[in-house]
Amino acid sequence: MTGNPARLPRPFDLADRAAYRDWRERKLAAYPATVAELIVEVADPARLTERERAALLERCTRSNMAVYASPPRETADPDTPRRIGAQLGLHTLDVNYLADDDGITPLAVTETGTRSAYIPYTNRAIRWHTDGYYNAPERRIRAMILHCVQRADSGGENRVLDHELAYIALRDADPEHIRALMSPDAMTIPARSEEGEVARGDQTGPVFSVTEDGRLHMRYTARTRSIAWKDDRAVQAATIALQQILETDAHVLRLLMEPGMGLVCNNVLHDRAAFTDSGAHRRLILRARYYEAISER
Ligand SMILES: [Fe+2]
């Protein structure tokens, strides 16, 4: 690091093109070519062996995400995501008011009650986003886990893209896109807008930011309602470019989770396809969101 604390870590500093070039090259070389490269077979996600844990961490280092595949179980132990998280350095759960008391949220089609008003609890498609993009900075979601208890009869696929790859595609297209999306007022989420989060004021902030430990963080939603983008040409151009990248970039991976599988990630970009349940296949995903990033513990 330089002596200037205000300076961004070098790969994310637009003035340091050499550092960016080196980081970009290493990042692209390590990025998985297929979703199969993300998958680690584990016997019991709640009790990873040292080897399984190392394999998951290695993938998270390469692409900010990993997928475990374990034998399906008849009943869902709601504690599973928490136990996986604890083995990957994740300890502080984000609790929103729709989550069960313990901060683990069961995502399934819900016909009645408060949850039924929000897209995650329907069988509809969810557009590209990172989790908690509407959270205040002190509740920044840095990692999350999606554990599949049951899949839908059809559909429900997730597309995923490491947000660092989105950064690269945007910066390669035009560094001004990055400058625009790092501006502190790039996007505003009006109060009480999303997923049943508790009432709170408008959340204005950047799309890309760099955390104290030098990692890139991204807040984003492709939705067009309940979000106000900065009325500025550069921001408009950047969001259009980003939408295009999310639809066309070759690094976007497709993941259809079977029971016993799960995604662990540093809050990468993801979406969800619409799905259809049946009596035997009623989609149930347990979700956990954390304030820490995945680490050695
Ligand atoms: Fe999500």
Residues whose N, C-alpha, C, O or C-beta is under 5 A from the ligand:
A	BS01	LIG	D131
